[in-house]
Amino acid sequence: MTDRRKRGRVRSYLLSYDMNLIVAVIFLIVFGLIMIYSASYYTASISEAYNYDPTYLLKSQAKYSLIGILMMLIVANIDYHNWRYFAMLALIGSIVLILLLTVPGLGVKVKGATRWLKVPGLGQFQVAEPVKVGMIVFSAALICKYANSLKNLKVFARVMLPTIIVSGLILKISNNMSTAVIVLGISFLMVFMVHPQYYPFVILAGVGALAGAGIIYYTMNFADSDSAFRIARIQAWLDPYSYESDTAYQSLQGLYAIGSGGLMGKGLGNSIQKLGRIPEPFNDMIFSIVCEELGIFGAGLVILLFIYLLYRLYIIAQMAEDLFGRLLAIGVFSHVALQVLLNLMVVTRLFPTTGVTLPFFSYGGTATVFLLIELGMILNVEKWGRFKREQEARKERLL
């Protein structure tokens, strides 16, 4: 085979996927790696846990990003219709993974919460990430099954019940309210997008708001000692300067970083707040470092990249071949949108502090790999949708 033919086949292979989506993902990964290095090199260089290597976290994140990209390309070549046959297995697997956190020697407690699962010989991973993927697949299949009867309240409850159970287990076992809310929110938005009526969701949103207010009131006044950290977070959110030396310290330092960045920022690598003032600035609070070093301009660019990624996911959902593919795209859209929105709200103190990472920017190998797996499924959804449209166009030309 000549070099020209080889290049032609490679070009044809690449163009068989949504290159707009792939380019957006690559931009986010590269931008995220740059910011992880900038935010982490000081902490890593003075920490024995990172071997005093300023590039430790960068190399680790880059490794998982490459693994994630490879997995994305593999999953992009698997017919997404097949995932529907594994829906029940996805639900059972998600529940089993959560329950395994209670097994001594397998569940790993970090900062008072058991959210990591140790696999002998392979290391450890955060259970919440594969659970999100599994629940997107399961919810998509279940909603497809009852799509024509969602107006029935019993059917609606039946569709939402498995996700409510999984979210409850996450909250009970791993004490991870943010993940529980995201998992529940993903399924809720998937149902919302295919439900023929809007008013039930307006009612549910009102009930949810009242329930949230009730939970906050109960937590503040009657909760037991196990909920003390949530009480402290709510109090610090309502009156941060009364808790600036402890509970509100991180979020206030993040605000100082955002405020000091100005329009164009202090310059890449020139953050002051990351020099020991913001604990672990490469995790949940990394957006504040973006604001400090790159200013409103850099922060706006990050937000625009996420908006474009969400726009591509929305377009793919609209053009999907069938309802299952559309729901998969909506599920991934909801996952990214909720995670980005909650993270930005926490960093800017529009929401109480909670452990929500910023996709592709916050340090975390498990989150990156499984999000790229989700995007691989959506690349396959787009490919099948475009293939069907091309077939229909050829038929019309022949007629």
FIKE-636824 format. One record per residue (C-alpha): residue in one letter; x, y, z. Coordinates in nm, 3 decimals. Example, Ala and Ser with C-alpha at 12.3 -4.5 7.8 and 13.67 -1.06 7.14 Angstrom:
<recs>
+------+---------+---------+---------+
! resn !    east !   north !      up !
+------+---------+---------+---------+
!    A !   1.230 !  -0.450 !   0.780 !
!    S !   1.367 !  -0.106 !   0.714 !
+------+---------+---------+---------+
</recs>
This chain:
<recs>
+------+---------+---------+---------+
! resn !    east !   north !      up !
+------+---------+---------+---------+
!    M !   0.000 !   0.000 !   0.000 !
!    T !   0.141 !   0.339 !  -0.098 !
!    D !   0.201 !   0.613 !   0.156 !
!    R !  -0.068 !   0.823 !  -0.010 !
!    R !  -0.327 !   0.546 !   0.030 !
!    K !  -0.223 !   0.495 !   0.393 !
!    R !  -0.260 !   0.865 !   0.464 !
!    G !  -0.598 !   0.858 !   0.288 !
!    R !  -0.721 !   0.572 !   0.508 !
!    V !  -0.603 !   0.746 !   0.828 !
!    R !  -0.773 !   1.068 !   0.719 !
!    S !  -1.093 !   0.876 !   0.639 !
!    Y !  -1.079 !   0.707 !   0.981 !
!    L !  -1.035 !   1.036 !   1.165 !
!    L !  -1.309 !   1.210 !   0.972 !
!    S !  -1.553 !   0.931 !   1.051 !
!    Y !  -1.601 !   1.085 !   1.397 !
!    D !  -1.714 !   1.423 !   1.519 !
!    M !  -1.380 !   1.603 !   1.501 !
!    N !  -1.535 !   1.915 !   1.654 !
!    L !  -1.607 !   1.719 !   1.972 !
!    I !  -1.265 !   1.553 !   1.973 !
!    V !  -1.084 !   1.886 !   1.925 !
!    A !  -1.285 !   2.045 !   2.208 !
!    V !  -1.193 !   1.754 !   2.438 !
!    I !  -0.823 !   1.772 !   2.344 !
!    F !  -0.819 !   2.148 !   2.408 !
!    L !  -0.977 !   2.095 !   2.752 !
!    I !  -0.732 !   1.816 !   2.840 !
!    V !  -0.424 !   2.017 !   2.734 !
!    F !  -0.548 !   2.335 !   2.905 !
!    G !  -0.626 !   2.132 !   3.216 !
!    L !  -0.279 !   1.973 !   3.222 !
!    I !  -0.115 !   2.316 !   3.197 !
!    M !  -0.321 !   2.446 !   3.488 !
!    I !  -0.266 !   2.132 !   3.699 !
!    Y !   0.110 !   2.176 !   3.663 !
!    S !   0.088 !   2.547 !   3.740 !
!    A !  -0.134 !   2.488 !   4.044 !
!    S !   0.056 !   2.186 !   4.180 !
!    Y !   0.428 !   2.231 !   4.122 !
!    Y !   0.488 !   2.422 !   4.447 !
!    T !   0.292 !   2.178 !   4.666 !
!    A !   0.448 !   1.875 !   4.494 !
!    S !   0.801 !   2.015 !   4.525 !
!    I !   0.779 !   2.043 !   4.905 !
!    S !   0.578 !   1.727 !   4.979 !
!    E !   0.724 !   1.387 !   5.055 !
!    A !   0.398 !   1.229 !   4.932 !
!    Y !   0.489 !   1.349 !   4.581 !
!    N !   0.860 !   1.260 !   4.611 !
!    Y !   0.946 !   1.631 !   4.612 !
!    D !   0.893 !   1.620 !   4.235 !
!    P !   0.724 !   1.937 !   4.099 !
!    T !   0.606 !   1.744 !   3.792 !
!    Y !   0.464 !   1.449 !   3.987 !
!    L !   0.096 !   1.542 !   3.954 !
!    L !   0.138 !   1.659 !   3.595 !
!    K !   0.290 !   1.325 !   3.492 !
!    S !   0.023 !   1.131 !   3.679 !
!    Q !  -0.263 !   1.329 !   3.523 !
!    A !  -0.102 !   1.308 !   3.176 !
!    K !  -0.077 !   0.929 !   3.212 !
!    Y !  -0.443 !   0.893 !   3.298 !
!    S !  -0.541 !   1.137 !   3.024 !
!    L !  -0.362 !   0.921 !   2.767 !
!    I !  -0.528 !   0.608 !   2.907 !
!    G !  -0.864 !   0.788 !   2.891 !
!    I !  -0.810 !   0.898 !   2.530 !
!    L !  -0.720 !   0.539 !   2.435 !
!    M !  -1.033 !   0.411 !   2.610 !
!    M !  -1.243 !   0.680 !   2.441 !
!    L !  -1.123 !   0.566 !   2.096 !
!    I !  -1.185 !   0.200 !   2.182 !
!    V !  -1.538 !   0.267 !   2.311 !
!    A !  -1.605 !   0.492 !   2.008 !
!    N !  -1.567 !   0.180 !   1.793 !
!    I !  -1.823 !  -0.022 !   1.993 !
!    D !  -2.180 !  -0.007 !   1.862 !
!    Y !  -2.363 !   0.192 !   2.130 !
!    H !  -2.680 !  -0.014 !   2.078 !
!    N !  -2.502 !  -0.301 !   2.255 !
!    W !  -2.481 !  -0.108 !   2.581 !
!    R !  -2.857 !  -0.143 !   2.620 !
!    Y !  -2.816 !  -0.517 !   2.678 !
!    F !  -2.588 !  -0.445 !   2.976 !
!    A !  -2.823 !  -0.198 !   3.146 !
!    M !  -2.924 !  -0.426 !   3.434 !
!    L !  -2.564 !  -0.534 !   3.480 !
!    A !  -2.468 !  -0.164 !   3.499 !
!    L !  -2.720 !  -0.110 !   3.780 !
!    I !  -2.613 !  -0.421 !   3.973 !
!    G !  -2.246 !  -0.338 !   3.920 !
!    S !  -2.298 !   0.016 !   4.049 !
!    I !  -2.469 !  -0.110 !   4.366 !
!    V !  -2.200 !  -0.376 !   4.422 !
!    L !  -1.920 !  -0.120 !   4.383 !
!    I !  -2.083 !   0.105 !   4.644 !
!    L !  -2.138 !  -0.187 !   4.885 !
!    L !  -1.774 !  -0.297 !   4.844 !
!    L !  -1.673 !   0.027 !   5.016 !
!    T !  -1.798 !  -0.130 !   5.341 !
!    V !  -1.564 !  -0.430 !   5.307 !
!    P !  -1.260 !  -0.398 !   5.537 !
!    G !  -0.940 !  -0.375 !   5.337 !
!    L !  -1.117 !  -0.267 !   5.018 !
!    G !  -1.279 !   0.062 !   5.113 !
!    V !  -1.026 !   0.341 !   5.162 !
!    K !  -1.112 !   0.628 !   5.397 !
!    V !  -0.977 !   0.968 !   5.296 !
!    K !  -1.047 !   1.278 !   5.509 !
!    G !  -1.318 !   1.097 !   5.703 !
!    A !  -1.511 !   0.964 !   5.400 !
!    T !  -1.487 !   0.621 !   5.237 !
!    R !  -1.502 !   0.693 !   4.863 !
!    W !  -1.209 !   0.498 !   4.723 !
!    L !  -1.192 !   0.126 !   4.646 !
!    K !  -0.862 !  -0.057 !   4.664 !
!    V !  -0.802 !  -0.329 !   4.404 !
!    P !  -0.513 !  -0.556 !   4.507 !
!    G !  -0.230 !  -0.525 !   4.257 !
!    L !  -0.397 !  -0.245 !   4.060 !
!    G !  -0.417 !   0.044 !   4.308 !
!    Q !  -0.733 !   0.233 !   4.398 !
!    F !  -1.006 !   0.428 !   4.221 !
!    Q !  -1.299 !   0.649 !   4.313 !
!    V !  -1.621 !   0.445 !   4.300 !
!    A !  -1.841 !   0.744 !   4.209 !
!    E !  -1.700 !   0.770 !   3.854 !
!    P !  -1.789 !   0.423 !   3.718 !
!    V !  -2.123 !   0.450 !   3.901 !
!    K !  -2.205 !   0.766 !   3.701 !
!    V !  -2.134 !   0.583 !   3.374 !
!    G !  -2.335 !   0.280 !   3.483 !
!    M !  -2.635 !   0.487 !   3.587 !
!    I !  -2.635 !   0.682 !   3.258 !
!    V !  -2.652 !   0.354 !   3.064 !
!    F !  -2.915 !   0.202 !   3.294 !
!    S !  -3.133 !   0.515 !   3.305 !
!    A !  -3.120 !   0.549 !   2.925 !
!    A !  -3.240 !   0.190 !   2.879 !
!    L !  -3.511 !   0.218 !   3.147 !
!    I !  -3.649 !   0.547 !   3.014 !
!    C !  -3.660 !   0.398 !   2.663 !
!    K !  -3.869 !   0.113 !   2.797 !
!    Y !  -4.130 !   0.344 !   2.954 !
!    A !  -4.097 !   0.646 !   2.724 !
!    N !  -4.458 !   0.635 !   2.606 !
!    S !  -4.609 !   0.622 !   2.954 !
!    L !  -4.399 !   0.866 !   3.155 !
!    K !  -4.706 !   1.086 !   3.216 !
!    N !  -4.829 !   0.817 !   3.454 !
!    L !  -4.707 !   0.906 !   3.803 !
!    K !  -4.647 !   0.541 !   3.897 !
!    V !  -4.435 !   0.486 !   3.586 !
!    F !  -4.240 !   0.805 !   3.655 !
!    A !  -4.173 !   0.687 !   4.012 !
!    R !  -4.070 !   0.344 !   3.882 !
!    V !  -3.818 !   0.505 !   3.646 !
!    M !  -3.668 !   0.728 !   3.915 !
!    L !  -3.669 !   0.473 !   4.200 !
!    P !  -3.345 !   0.285 !   4.107 !
!    T !  -3.152 !   0.611 !   4.083 !
!    I !  -3.296 !   0.728 !   4.416 !
!    I !  -3.181 !   0.401 !   4.576 !
!    V !  -2.829 !   0.430 !   4.428 !
!    S !  -2.804 !   0.796 !   4.533 !
!    G !  -2.918 !   0.702 !   4.884 !
!    L !  -2.651 !   0.431 !   4.906 !
!    I !  -2.383 !   0.676 !   4.792 !
!    L !  -2.492 !   0.924 !   5.057 !
!    K !  -2.520 !   0.663 !   5.332 !
!    I !  -2.204 !   0.461 !   5.265 !
!    S !  -1.958 !   0.711 !   5.119 !
!    N !  -2.106 !   1.023 !   5.281 !
!    N !  -2.079 !   1.191 !   4.940 !
!    M !  -2.374 !   1.426 !   4.901 !
!    S !  -2.239 !   1.601 !   4.590 !
!    T !  -2.209 !   1.274 !   4.395 !
!    A !  -2.552 !   1.162 !   4.514 !
!    V !  -2.702 !   1.490 !   4.389 !
!    I !  -2.521 !   1.463 !   4.054 !
!    V !  -2.631 !   1.101 !   3.995 !
!    L !  -2.990 !   1.190 !   4.082 !
!    G !  -2.972 !   1.508 !   3.873 !
!    I !  -2.848 !   1.320 !   3.566 !
!    S !  -3.144 !   1.080 !   3.565 !
!    F !  -3.386 !   1.362 !   3.645 !
!    L !  -3.265 !   1.568 !   3.346 !
!    M !  -3.277 !   1.263 !   3.118 !
!    V !  -3.643 !   1.210 !   3.208 !
!    F !  -3.713 !   1.582 !   3.176 !
!    M !  -3.577 !   1.594 !   2.819 !
!    V !  -3.813 !   1.322 !   2.693 !
!    H !  -4.117 !   1.389 !   2.911 !
!    P !  -4.409 !   1.531 !   2.710 !
!    Q !  -4.504 !   1.784 !   2.981 !
!    Y !  -4.309 !   2.044 !   3.176 !
!    Y !  -4.539 !   2.139 !   3.465 !
!    P !  -4.468 !   1.824 !   3.676 !
!    F !  -4.101 !   1.925 !   3.683 !
!    V !  -4.187 !   2.279 !   3.790 !
!    I !  -4.383 !   2.129 !   4.080 !
!    L !  -4.099 !   1.888 !   4.161 !
!    A !  -3.847 !   2.173 !   4.151 !
!    G !  -4.060 !   2.366 !   4.401 !
!    V !  -4.094 !   2.062 !   4.625 !
!    G !  -3.719 !   2.001 !   4.595 !
!    A !  -3.641 !   2.359 !   4.694 !
!    L !  -3.867 !   2.331 !   5.000 !
!    A !  -3.713 !   1.996 !   5.089 !
!    G !  -3.365 !   2.145 !   5.055 !
!    A !  -3.458 !   2.432 !   5.283 !
!    G !  -3.605 !   2.182 !   5.529 !
!    I !  -3.289 !   1.971 !   5.522 !
!    I !  -3.074 !   2.278 !   5.587 !
!    Y !  -3.299 !   2.380 !   5.877 !
!    Y !  -3.296 !   2.027 !   6.023 !
!    T !  -2.920 !   1.997 !   5.979 !
!    M !  -2.863 !   2.331 !   6.149 !
!    N !  -3.089 !   2.258 !   6.447 !
!    F !  -3.140 !   1.887 !   6.504 !
!    A !  -2.877 !   1.684 !   6.319 !
!    D !  -2.646 !   1.448 !   6.508 !
!    S !  -2.269 !   1.480 !   6.541 !
!    D !  -2.213 !   1.284 !   6.219 !
!    S !  -2.352 !   1.581 !   6.029 !
!    A !  -2.141 !   1.837 !   6.213 !
!    F !  -1.921 !   1.905 !   5.911 !
!    R !  -2.229 !   1.986 !   5.699 !
!    I !  -2.357 !   2.223 !   5.967 !
!    A !  -2.018 !   2.394 !   5.971 !
!    R !  -2.015 !   2.427 !   5.592 !
!    I !  -2.361 !   2.583 !   5.582 !
!    Q !  -2.275 !   2.822 !   5.864 !
!    A !  -1.950 !   2.918 !   5.691 !
!    W !  -2.138 !   2.976 !   5.367 !
!    L !  -2.392 !   3.202 !   5.535 !
!    D !  -2.135 !   3.394 !   5.743 !
!    P !  -1.786 !   3.323 !   5.602 !
!    Y !  -1.593 !   3.589 !   5.795 !
!    S !  -1.694 !   3.433 !   6.127 !
!    Y !  -1.521 !   3.112 !   6.016 !
!    E !  -1.235 !   3.253 !   5.807 !
!    S !  -0.970 !   3.075 !   6.012 !
!    D !  -1.115 !   2.725 !   5.964 !
!    T !  -1.425 !   2.614 !   5.770 !
!    A !  -1.445 !   2.912 !   5.535 !
!    Y !  -1.068 !   2.950 !   5.496 !
!    Q !  -1.032 !   2.767 !   5.164 !
!    S !  -1.329 !   2.931 !   4.994 !
!    L !  -1.227 !   3.281 !   5.107 !
!    Q !  -0.872 !   3.227 !   4.983 !
!    G !  -1.025 !   3.119 !   4.653 !
!    L !  -1.223 !   3.443 !   4.637 !
!    Y !  -0.907 !   3.643 !   4.705 !
!    A !  -0.742 !   3.461 !   4.415 !
!    I !  -1.034 !   3.537 !   4.183 !
!    G !  -1.045 !   3.902 !   4.287 !
!    S !  -0.672 !   3.959 !   4.248 !
!    G !  -0.660 !   3.822 !   3.892 !
!    G !  -0.831 !   4.119 !   3.731 !
!    L !  -0.893 !   4.124 !   3.357 !
!    M !  -0.579 !   3.950 !   3.227 !
!    G !  -0.444 !   3.788 !   3.544 !
!    K !  -0.098 !   3.787 !   3.702 !
!    G !   0.044 !   3.559 !   3.437 !
!    L !   0.070 !   3.181 !   3.407 !
!    G !   0.255 !   3.039 !   3.707 !
!    N !   0.242 !   3.362 !   3.907 !
!    S !  -0.037 !   3.277 !   4.152 !
!    I !   0.029 !   3.376 !   4.514 !
!    Q !  -0.265 !   3.187 !   4.665 !
!    K !  -0.135 !   2.847 !   4.550 !
!    L !   0.181 !   2.895 !   4.761 !
!    G !   0.032 !   2.728 !   5.066 !
!    R !  -0.271 !   2.951 !   5.111 !
!    I !  -0.526 !   2.736 !   4.923 !
!    P !  -0.500 !   2.373 !   5.040 !
!    E !  -0.456 !   2.141 !   4.740 !
!    P !  -0.516 !   2.416 !   4.479 !
!    F !  -0.500 !   2.156 !   4.200 !
!    N !  -0.827 !   1.992 !   4.311 !
!    D !  -1.173 !   2.146 !   4.354 !
!    M !  -1.046 !   2.506 !   4.375 !
!    I !  -0.834 !   2.504 !   4.059 !
!    F !  -1.070 !   2.746 !   3.881 !
!    S !  -0.969 !   3.015 !   4.132 !
!    I !  -0.606 !   2.966 !   4.022 !
!    V !  -0.716 !   3.001 !   3.659 !
!    C !  -0.880 !   3.332 !   3.750 !
!    E !  -0.577 !   3.458 !   3.942 !
!    E !  -0.321 !   3.370 !   3.677 !
!    L !  -0.521 !   3.426 !   3.358 !
!    G !  -0.783 !   3.670 !   3.480 !
!    I !  -1.136 !   3.712 !   3.351 !
!    F !  -1.005 !   3.643 !   3.001 !
!    G !  -0.870 !   3.297 !   3.092 !
!    A !  -1.172 !   3.210 !   3.306 !
!    G !  -1.402 !   3.311 !   3.021 !
!    L !  -1.204 !   3.095 !   2.780 !
!    V !  -1.245 !   2.792 !   3.008 !
!    I !  -1.619 !   2.853 !   3.034 !
!    L !  -1.649 !   2.899 !   2.656 !
!    L !  -1.470 !   2.567 !   2.598 !
!    F !  -1.715 !   2.390 !   2.826 !
!    I !  -2.009 !   2.566 !   2.657 !
!    Y !  -1.883 !   2.448 !   2.319 !
!    L !  -1.841 !   2.092 !   2.447 !
!    L !  -2.197 !   2.098 !   2.581 !
!    Y !  -2.321 !   2.247 !   2.252 !
!    R !  -2.166 !   1.957 !   2.058 !
!    L !  -2.324 !   1.705 !   2.298 !
!    Y !  -2.660 !   1.878 !   2.256 !
!    I !  -2.634 !   1.866 !   1.875 !
!    I !  -2.540 !   1.496 !   1.885 !
!    A !  -2.841 !   1.428 !   2.109 !
!    Q !  -3.068 !   1.607 !   1.861 !
!    M !  -2.926 !   1.415 !   1.563 !
!    A !  -2.908 !   1.069 !   1.727 !
!    E !  -3.043 !   0.772 !   1.536 !
!    D !  -3.282 !   0.658 !   1.811 !
!    L !  -3.409 !   0.743 !   2.159 !
!    F !  -3.146 !   0.533 !   2.337 !
!    G !  -2.863 !   0.719 !   2.166 !
!    R !  -3.034 !   1.050 !   2.237 !
!    L !  -3.065 !   0.963 !   2.605 !
!    L !  -2.701 !   0.858 !   2.631 !
!    A !  -2.598 !   1.196 !   2.490 !
!    I !  -2.837 !   1.377 !   2.725 !
!    G !  -2.694 !   1.180 !   3.019 !
!    V !  -2.335 !   1.277 !   2.938 !
!    F !  -2.446 !   1.636 !   2.869 !
!    S !  -2.615 !   1.646 !   3.212 !
!    H !  -2.311 !   1.496 !   3.384 !
!    V !  -2.070 !   1.756 !   3.242 !
!    A !  -2.314 !   2.047 !   3.287 !
!    L !  -2.396 !   1.964 !   3.650 !
!    Q !  -2.033 !   1.905 !   3.744 !
!    V !  -1.910 !   2.229 !   3.585 !
!    L !  -2.201 !   2.435 !   3.721 !
!    L !  -2.167 !   2.305 !   4.078 !
!    N !  -1.791 !   2.348 !   4.081 !
!    L !  -1.808 !   2.709 !   3.958 !
!    M !  -2.085 !   2.787 !   4.208 !
!    V !  -1.878 !   2.646 !   4.496 !
!    V !  -1.562 !   2.831 !   4.391 !
!    T !  -1.752 !   3.160 !   4.362 !
!    R !  -1.939 !   3.094 !   4.691 !
!    L !  -2.281 !   3.079 !   4.531 !
!    F !  -2.317 !   2.734 !   4.690 !
!    P !  -2.187 !   2.578 !   5.016 !
!    T !  -1.850 !   2.407 !   4.991 !
!    T !  -1.875 !   2.050 !   4.862 !
!    G !  -1.639 !   1.812 !   4.687 !
!    V !  -1.720 !   1.868 !   4.318 !
!    T !  -1.430 !   1.861 !   4.072 !
!    L !  -1.399 !   2.061 !   3.749 !
!    P !  -1.383 !   1.811 !   3.459 !
!    F !  -1.039 !   1.786 !   3.290 !
!    F !  -0.897 !   2.057 !   3.519 !
!    S !  -0.914 !   1.919 !   3.871 !
!    Y !  -0.655 !   1.652 !   3.944 !
!    G !  -0.804 !   1.303 !   3.934 !
!    G !  -0.725 !   1.008 !   3.710 !
!    T !  -1.043 !   0.807 !   3.771 !
!    A !  -1.271 !   1.100 !   3.684 !
!    T !  -1.079 !   1.176 !   3.363 !
!    V !  -1.074 !   0.816 !   3.238 !
!    F !  -1.444 !   0.748 !   3.295 !
!    L !  -1.557 !   1.083 !   3.153 !
!    L !  -1.358 !   1.008 !   2.837 !
!    I !  -1.525 !   0.665 !   2.823 !
!    E !  -1.862 !   0.843 !   2.830 !
!    L !  -1.750 !   1.070 !   2.547 !
!    G !  -1.639 !   0.763 !   2.352 !
!    M !  -1.997 !   0.632 !   2.367 !
!    I !  -2.123 !   0.965 !   2.237 !
!    L !  -1.876 !   0.962 !   1.947 !
!    N !  -2.030 !   0.631 !   1.844 !
!    V !  -2.382 !   0.774 !   1.881 !
!    E !  -2.284 !   1.060 !   1.648 !
!    K !  -2.126 !   0.823 !   1.397 !
!    W !  -2.440 !   0.605 !   1.375 !
!    G !  -2.666 !   0.908 !   1.346 !
!    R !  -2.458 !   1.052 !   1.063 !
!    F !  -2.440 !   0.710 !   0.891 !
!    K !  -2.820 !   0.682 !   0.897 !
!    R !  -2.862 !   1.033 !   0.755 !
!    E !  -2.614 !   0.954 !   0.477 !
!    Q !  -2.803 !   0.634 !   0.393 !
!    E !  -3.131 !   0.823 !   0.372 !
!    A !  -2.971 !   1.089 !   0.154 !
!    R !  -2.839 !   0.822 !  -0.086 !
!    K !  -3.185 !   0.664 !  -0.109 !
!    E !  -3.339 !   1.001 !  -0.193 !
!    R !  -3.082 !   1.060 !  -0.466 !
!    L !  -3.156 !   0.718 !  -0.618 !
!    L !  -3.526 !   0.799 !  -0.620 !
+------+---------+---------+---------+
</recs>
